[in-house]
Amino acid sequence: MAIELWAARLERPLTPQEFKTMLKLLPPERRERVLRLKQAEKRREPLCAYLLLRMALWEQYGWKQLPGIACSSFGKPYFPDHPNVHFNISHTTGAVLVGLSDQPVGVDIEKIRPVSQRAMERLADAKTERAFFQSWVRREARAKRGGTGVGTMLASETPMQYGEYFYALDTFPGYAAGVATRGREAPGMLRRYSLDEMI
């Protein structure tokens, strides 16, 4: 199966009623994870990422509910009851991204924002914010696909391994995004939503 992708642009805050309704759709462990975030304004993106995952699973498999999610020792999430369904989610200010596949997959999306010249050169040998975040999403998607933990990506970027593939994604203006896989097949269509289309 090709990697299937869903992205959503979050153009406005959630209303209290929308937040409450969406929260009820999550499995208890994911609900608790969202509620642990101390700042209420930081809850929108992860909550919408799980809602988009739920939508993706409905579109792809006809699943009416989000199944239970466990995490590997490095924090990579997976469905214990569905070992052949691999997923990954990413969120950044104002946008979320979800990938589904029949093999391990890693996705990342980042809002392009100011970064010091020193940090860009030190962390990614980049001269522009766009180049910096393109490098960042490539590293993070690769680390998430491998399940090694994103801490491994802070070192300089390692060359692609044999059989490893990365695809840059065109999601929304002002964002860098990508998907990493070991499958040769290029990603399928990227489905784009607005917040109002998700709710």
C-alpha positions in Angstrom: 0.0 0.0 0.0 1.3 3.5 -0.8 1.6 5.9 2.1 -1.6 7.8 2.4 -1.4 11.4 3.8 -3.8 13.8 5.4 -3.1 17.4 6.3 -5.2 20.1 8.0 -4.7 23.8 8.4 -6.0 25.2 11.7 -7.0 28.8 10.9 -8.7 29.7 14.1 -8.9 28.6 17.8 -11.3 25.9 18.8 -14.5 27.0 20.6 -15.0 25.5 24.1 -17.8 23.3 22.7 -15.7 22.1 19.8 -12.8 21.2 22.2 -15.2 19.3 24.5 -16.8 17.4 21.6 -13.5 16.5 20.0 -11.9 15.4 23.3 -14.7 12.8 23.8 -13.7 11.1 20.5 -10.3 10.2 21.8 -9.3 7.0 23.6 -8.8 7.7 27.4 -5.0 7.5 27.2 -4.9 10.1 24.4 -7.4 12.3 26.1 -5.3 12.4 29.3 -2.2 13.2 27.2 -3.9 16.2 25.7 -5.3 17.4 29.0 -1.8 17.2 30.6 -0.7 20.1 28.5 -0.8 23.0 30.9 -1.4 25.8 28.4 -4.9 25.5 26.9 -3.8 27.2 23.7 -1.2 24.3 23.2 -4.0 21.7 23.1 -5.5 22.5 19.7 -2.8 21.0 17.5 -2.4 17.6 19.2 -6.2 17.3 19.6 -6.7 18.1 15.9 -3.9 15.7 14.9 -5.7 12.8 16.7 -9.0 13.9 15.1 -7.4 13.9 11.7 -6.0 10.4 12.4 -9.5 9.3 13.3 -10.8 10.7 10.0 -7.9 9.0 8.0 -8.7 5.6 9.6 -12.4 6.1 8.7 -11.6 7.0 5.1 -9.0 4.2 4.7 -10.4 1.3 6.7 -13.9 2.3 7.7 -13.0 2.3 11.4 -15.6 4.2 13.4 -13.3 4.8 16.5 -9.7 5.5 17.1 -8.2 2.2 18.5 -6.1 2.0 21.6 -2.5 3.4 21.1 0.6 2.1 22.8 4.2 3.5 22.5 7.5 1.7 21.9 10.4 2.1 24.3 11.5 5.1 22.2 8.0 6.7 22.2 6.9 5.6 18.7 3.1 5.2 18.8 1.4 2.1 17.3 -1.9 0.2 17.4 -1.3 -3.0 19.4 -4.5 -4.6 18.1 -3.6 -3.7 14.4 0.1 -4.5 13.9 -0.2 -4.2 10.1 -1.5 -0.6 10.2 1.3 1.9 10.7 0.7 5.5 11.4 2.5 8.7 12.3 1.3 12.2 13.2 2.9 15.5 13.4 1.7 19.0 14.5 3.1 22.5 14.5 1.5 25.9 15.1 -1.5 26.0 12.8 -1.2 22.7 11.0 -1.3 18.9 11.5 -0.1 16.0 9.3 -1.0 12.2 9.4 0.5 9.3 7.5 -0.9 5.8 7.2 0.9 2.8 5.6 1.3 -1.0 5.8 4.9 -0.5 6.9 6.7 1.9 9.3 6.3 5.6 8.3 7.4 8.9 9.7 6.0 12.3 9.0 6.8 15.8 10.1 5.4 19.3 9.5 6.9 22.5 10.7 5.8 26.1 10.4 8.6 28.1 8.9 9.6 30.7 11.5 12.6 32.9 12.4 15.7 31.0 13.5 19.1 32.6 14.2 21.7 32.4 11.5 24.0 30.7 14.0 21.5 28.0 14.8 20.7 27.4 11.1 24.4 27.0 10.3 25.2 24.9 13.4 22.2 22.5 13.2 21.6 22.2 9.4 24.4 24.1 7.6 21.5 26.2 6.1 21.4 29.8 5.1 17.6 30.4 5.0 14.7 29.4 7.4 13.1 27.4 4.5 16.3 25.4 4.0 16.7 24.9 7.7 13.1 23.6 8.2 13.4 21.4 5.1 16.4 19.8 6.7 14.6 19.6 10.1 11.5 17.8 8.7 13.7 15.3 6.8 15.6 14.4 9.9 12.6 14.2 12.1 10.5 12.2 9.7 13.4 9.7 9.3 13.9 9.4 13.1 10.2 8.9 13.6 10.0 6.3 10.9 12.9 4.4 12.4 11.4 4.7 15.9 14.8 5.8 17.3 13.5 8.9 19.0 13.8 12.4 17.8 16.8 13.1 20.1 19.0 11.3 17.6 18.3 13.9 14.9 20.0 16.8 16.7 23.4 15.6 15.4 24.3 16.4 11.8 22.1 14.7 9.3 23.3 11.2 8.3 23.2 10.0 4.6 20.2 8.1 3.5 20.6 4.4 4.0 20.0 1.8 1.4 16.3 1.3 0.9 15.4 4.5 2.8 13.3 7.1 1.1 12.2 10.7 1.9 9.6 12.7 0.1 9.1 16.4 0.6 5.5 17.4 0.7 3.7 20.6 -0.5 1.1 21.1 2.3 0.4 24.8 2.9 2.2 28.1 2.3 4.7 28.9 5.0 5.2 25.2 6.1 7.8 22.6 5.4 6.7 18.9 5.5 7.9 15.5 4.5 7.4 11.7 4.9 10.0 9.0 5.4 9.6 5.3 4.4 11.4 2.2 3.5 9.0 1.4 0.7 9.9 2.3 -2.8 6.4 3.4 -3.7 5.9 7.2 -3.7 3.2 8.6 -1.3 -0.4 8.6 -2.6 -2.5 11.7 -2.8 -2.2 14.3 0.0 -5.7 15.2 1.3 -5.9 18.7 2.6 -8.6 20.0 5.0 -9.4 23.2 6.8 -10.4 23.1 10.5 -14.0 23.7 9.6 -14.0 20.7 7.2 -12.7 18.5 10.0 -15.3 19.4 12.6 
